[in-house]
Amino acid sequence: MVVETMANLGLLFYVFLTGLEMDLSAILRPRKRVMGIAITGILIPFLLGVGLFFLLQYRSSHITPKMGCVFWAAALTVTGFPVLTHILTDLKLLHSDIGRIAMSVAMLNDIYAWVLIAILIPTGVGMKTTPQSLTGVVAFILICFLAVRPFLERIIRIESEKDNYSEYHLCFVLAGALMCACITDLLGAQSIVGAFVFGLIMPNGEFGDVLLDRLDDFVSGIMLPFFFVSWGIKIDFNNISRDTTWYFVMLVICFAFMAKILSSLIICILFKMPLRDGAALGVLMNTKGILALVILNTGWNKKILNDQQFTVMVVAIVAMTIVVAPIMSAIYKHRKGLKQYRLRTIQRQKPDTELRVLACVYTTANVSGIISLLQVSHATKLSPITIFALHLVELTGRASAMLIVHSRRKSGAHNPSRAQADSNLIINAFEAFERDNHLFTVQPLTAMSLYSTMHEDICSVAQDKRVSLILLPFHKHLTVGGRMEDENVAYRDINLNVLANAPCSVGIFIDRGLAAADINVKRRFCMLFIGGGDDREALAYAWRMAGHPGISLTVVRFLPDEDAILSLDTTENDKETIDEDYINEFRFKSASEESIMYLEKVVNNGEETVSAISAMENSYDLYIVGKGAGKVSPLLSGLSEWSDCPELGVIGDVLMSSTFALQASVLVVQQYGSSGGMSEESRRDRFGLRQRMMGVLRSSQSGKGMVLSDGDWPIGNA
């Protein structure tokens, strides 16, 4: 009796929190496809559940009420919304297309299941009480939404002005949930209907966040396990094979599992969705939760289901839920849209399109540098910048991996954890930046996961948001003494994994105190160009920055001597031609820009390259370089042998080196797909432009494009 009492209390509070987390606006405005999948996912499993019930009863010698078929059918139609959320989060599919559809369908299924429970339970109690019970439940729900909800909104609005929610508020809410549960129980419906409705009518906002923050761990970690203990006591596996064979039971379970898949495939054919998506959606819809167990438990308590029917369906529900995650991992990988996404780089962005950037932040110390870098990225009316500010938090304790999309209101936690406090500071900083810069749009996000899988969150968000650039902070930070020290070695592994798996270009930012640009005080940026896709991407980003009125840009191109050029193989010569085309395009289009200077420097080997860079020491505020992935150049010979940070490339590692007394910040850029060459169509398009540009450049007497010797480097705003 003690276990049952605790189990019922835990269940009541759990369904209250479930209703509190639900978004009615998403339920009331579903799309046709989502509505079609949800309705089909209820009708077909319902009919199949009825057929399977009578098939099992036909093989059994124990006759039970025919009303039991409705309980079986209802249990099959339910999709466990909270459980599905955890599965999709662990599979990194929560914010994918299939994940969003699955969540919308599961939410609608949950609402339909609650309607079934409100009707089914009074029906199961007795036909004579059905009209009175149904009328009472409907009246109770209307009173809750039309009278109780406005009253709660007024009380919460008054208390929110004090900004001090006490423990008494928590007690009143729990008492309200228990009172509503008692009312629906007296009306002949399940007590959980009242608790769920009370959670559903609670206004969304700060107070709801406070309730979730204080109750979630207590209910899920302490109270709810009693519910499963009470279930373990009831189940006897010997009842499964009574009057039938195990093979027949397994056949029933398989048919039950196929019900949702069949319904999803039918609706996907009607809406011309890929069959693989339909099968994946059907597998996800087989996720069951506590609601299905509650339906079966009610039927068993009312003697409508016998022990065999009860146990078989419980085993089916548990088995169906267990296999969802492994099947999804095996057959469905979220790569939809990747083929169309391969050209998402800054270099190939049109000048009149929006630039979307994913700015990753590990700690609050990364914020000021990342914001300063974004501020000089030059947003315009034709090309505004959308920033997805992603705070990366290590997953600890019992918490589940999740991606939090923050709203425009304050966090509800009055005693926030360190991670929550950091997130609040980061969100406030980015939102203040958005208020001061109207051409920037900021969407704050927080990703909680293990360090080993954090790069999957970054890449998933980048692909889902269709960003062109991922900005990552370097794993070392600047100390008071001016040296770079490791902040967290795990950050380096994350950066390496992102570089290897990113669906777009990536920039690693080494912050040495980059200040925000000011129109009155010019910031001096330098782009070092050696060649390759990464350098072209870095030049494209630097070119965009040069449009900012507070920035002056110097592009320095390093060229080998004639002997080195002749020694290059055909492939390298082909890449040099691509670089030459892009450099000429840059010079042609920026010839009239006073804030841009182009210089060339002839060097023979890596040692001369380092010496040339050393001559520019402390002349600039920011160096922009390409990572140089797959680039073989005599200008870098001998440098890669002593590289400490290969994720920065050869030149980036030189600029970051402690032996290189540099005080400027560094941005290292890797272009997506930079290892590949250029298509023939793109090559022909560039050829005509190249001919036109070369004629202009030969006649230009502006002084740009000079070949300098040692000691001729411009200092400052040359």
TABELGI-V721842 format. One record per backbone hydrogen bond with DSSP energy under -0.5 kcal/mol. CO is the residue of the C=O (numbers start at 1). NH is the residue of the N-H. Records with the same first field share a line. If there is no record, write none. Layout:
# TABELGI-V721842
CO=NH / NH
This chain:
# TABELGI-V721842
1=5
2=6
3=7
4=8
5=9
6=10
7=11
8=12
9=13
10=14
11=15
12=16
13=17
14=18
15=19
16=20
17=21
18=22
22=24
23=26 / 27
24=28
25=29
27=30
31=35
32=36
33=37
34=38
35=39
36=40
37=41
39=42 / 43
40=44
42=46
43=47
44=48
45=49
46=50
47=51
48=52
49=53
50=54
51=55
52=56
53=57
54=58
55=59
57=60
61=63
65=68
66=69
67=70 / 71
68=72
69=73
70=74
71=75
72=76
73=77
74=78
79=81
80=84
81=85
82=86
83=87
84=88
85=89
86=90
87=91
88=93 / 94
89=92
93=96
96=100
97=101
98=102
99=103
100=104
101=105
102=106
103=107
104=108
105=109
106=110
107=111
108=112
109=113
110=114
111=115
112=116
113=117
114=118
115=119
116=120
117=121
119=123
120=124
121=125
122=126
126=129
127=130
129=133
130=134
131=135
132=136
133=137
134=138
135=139
136=140
137=141
138=142
139=143
140=144
141=145
142=146
143=147 / 148
144=149
147=151
148=152
149=153
150=154
151=155
152=156
153=157
154=158
155=159
156=160
157=161
158=162
159=162 / 163 / 164
164=166
166=170
167=171
168=172
169=173
170=174
171=175
172=176
173=177
174=178
175=179
176=180
177=181
178=182
179=183
180=184
181=185
182=186
183=187
184=189
185=188
190=193 / 194
191=195
192=196
193=197
194=198
195=199
196=200
197=201
198=202
205=209
206=210
207=211
208=212
209=213
210=214
211=215
212=216
215=219
216=220
217=221
218=222 / 223
219=224
223=226 / 227
224=227 / 228
225=229
226=230
227=231
228=232
229=233
230=234
231=235
236=239
237=240 / 241
239=242
241=244
245=249
246=250
247=251
248=252
249=253
250=254
251=255
252=256
253=257
254=258
255=259
256=259 / 260
257=261
258=262
259=263
260=264
261=265
262=266
263=267
264=268
265=269
266=270
267=271
268=273
269=272
274=278
275=279
276=280
277=281
278=282
279=283
280=284
281=285
282=286
283=286
284=287
287=80
289=293
290=294
291=295
292=296
293=297
294=298
295=299
296=300
297=301
298=302
299=304 / 305
300=303
306=310
307=311
308=312
309=313
310=314
311=315
312=316
313=317
314=318
315=319
316=320
317=321
318=322
319=323
321=324 / 325
322=326
323=327
324=328
325=329
326=330
327=331
328=332
331=333
333=335
335=338
337=341
339=342
341=344
343=345
344=505
346=349
350=353
354=356
355=357 / 386
356=468 / 469
357=359 / 388
358=360 / 471
359=390
361=392
363=366
364=367 / 368
366=370
367=371
368=372
369=373
370=374
371=375
372=376
374=377
375=378
383=380
384=355
385=387 / 441
386=357
387=389 / 443
388=359 / 390
389=391 / 445
390=361 / 392
391=393 / 447
393=449
396=399
402=448
403=405
404=406 / 446
417=421
418=422
419=423
420=424
421=425
422=426
423=427
424=428
425=429
426=430
427=431
428=432
429=433
430=434
431=435
432=436
433=437
437=440
439=385
441=387
443=389
444=406
445=391
446=404 / 448
447=393 / 449
448=402
449=395
450=453 / 454
451=454
453=456 / 457
454=458
455=459
456=460
457=461
458=462
459=463
460=464
461=465
462=467
463=466
468=505
469=358 / 471
470=472 / 507
471=360
472=509
475=487 / 488
477=485
479=482
483=479 / 485
485=477
488=491 / 492
489=492 / 493
490=494
491=495
492=496
493=497
494=498
495=499
496=500
497=501
498=502
505=470
506=670
507=472 / 509
508=510 / 668
509=474 / 511
510=512 / 666
520=522
521=518
523=525 / 552
524=621 / 622
525=554
526=528 / 624
527=529 / 556
528=530 / 626
529=558
532=536
533=537
534=538
535=539
536=540
537=541
538=542
539=543
540=544
541=545
542=546
544=547
545=548
548=551
550=523
552=525
553=597
554=527 / 556
555=557 / 599
556=529 / 558
557=601
559=603
561=565
562=566
563=567
564=568
565=568
569=573
570=574
571=575
572=576
573=577
574=578
575=579
576=580
577=581
578=582
579=583
580=584
581=585
582=586
583=587
584=588
585=589
586=590
588=591
590=593
592=594
593=596
595=553
597=555
598=705 / 706
599=557
600=708
601=559 / 603
605=609
606=610
607=611
608=612
609=613
610=614
611=615
613=616
614=617
616=619
621=665
622=526
623=625 / 667
624=528
625=669
627=650
628=631
630=632
631=633
633=636
634=637
636=639 / 640
637=606
639=642
640=643
645=648
646=649
648=652
649=653
650=654
651=655
652=656
653=657
657=660
659=661
660=662
665=623
666=510
667=625 / 669
668=508
669=627
670=506
671=674
673=676
674=533
679=683
680=684
681=685
682=686
683=687
684=688
685=689
686=690
687=691
688=692
689=693
690=694
691=695
692=696
693=697
694=698
695=699
696=700
703=706
706=600 / 708
708=602
709=712
716=718
